[in-house]
Amino acid sequence: WVADVGGFVLALLIVTFLHLVIGEMAPKSWAIAHPERSATLLALPMRGFMFLTRPLLRTLNHAANWCLRRVGVTPVDELSDSQNPDALRQLVEHSATVGTLDERYHANLTSALELEALTVGQVARHDARYSDIPVDATPAQIKHTARTTGHLR
């Protein structure tokens, strides 16, 4: 029986090692080193996997929610736990106060969080440096405007 236990332990160690190295660490290291290529290669297989497993996941989610309701717990959607601007603002302020956030980043993040209170009219402004052309402009008009203003985009 010692040989059986020893063989089992050895097999478990080998399988665990191979699983960790070949199944997790190597692919993760490759994906971190080549993010664009890995995203491109994995996008379609992931979409296919999501398409195939979505019915099962929805069924499991409904079953879990049904079980929760049966014991008197109201299921909470994951999206309701997402960060809202007030929580992010508080996090930015706290990080700046304790010194883990650079002053420049603090100012940028604070300004970005204040954008929600502004209208487009308050943010947008006409500047003489910008030029525009009508939507129905002809190619000749576009070329003329590009030549006279120096703007190519």
MODELLER restraints for C-alpha pairs under 7 A, 6 or more apart:
rsr = mdl.restraints
at = mdl.atoms
rsr.add(forms.Gaussian(group=physical.xy_distance, feature=features.Distance(at['CA:31:A'], at['CA:38:A']), mean=5.46, stdev=0.5))
rsr.add(forms.Gaussian(group=physical.xy_distance, feature=features.Distance(at['CA:65:A'], at['CA:75:A']), mean=5.74, stdev=0.5))
rsr.add(forms.Gaussian(group=physical.xy_distance, feature=features.Distance(at['CA:68:A'], at['CA:74:A']), mean=6.60, stdev=0.5))
rsr.add(forms.Gaussian(group=physical.xy_distance, feature=features.Distance(at['CA:68:A'], at['CA:75:A']), mean=6.48, stdev=0.5))
rsr.add(forms.Gaussian(group=physical.xy_distance, feature=features.Distance(at['CA:85:A'], at['CA:113:A']), mean=6.54, stdev=0.5))
rsr.add(forms.Gaussian(group=physical.xy_distance, feature=features.Distance(at['CA:89:A'], at['CA:110:A']), mean=6.92, stdev=0.5))
rsr.add(forms.Gaussian(group=physical.xy_distance, feature=features.Distance(at['CA:89:A'], at['CA:113:A']), mean=6.83, stdev=0.5))
rsr.add(forms.Gaussian(group=physical.xy_distance, feature=features.Distance(at['CA:92:A'], at['CA:106:A']), mean=6.59, stdev=0.5))
rsr.add(forms.Gaussian(group=physical.xy_distance, feature=features.Distance(at['CA:95:A'], at['CA:101:A']), mean=5.31, stdev=0.5))
rsr.add(forms.Gaussian(group=physical.xy_distance, feature=features.Distance(at['CA:96:A'], at['CA:102:A']), mean=6.86, stdev=0.5))
rsr.add(forms.Gaussian(group=physical.xy_distance, feature=features.Distance(at['CA:96:A'], at['CA:103:A']), mean=6.94, stdev=0.5))
rsr.add(forms.Gaussian(group=physical.xy_distance, feature=features.Distance(at['CA:96:A'], at['CA:106:A']), mean=6.39, stdev=0.5))
rsr.add(forms.Gaussian(group=physical.xy_distance, feature=features.Distance(at['CA:146:A'], at['CA:152:A']), mean=5.47, stdev=0.5))
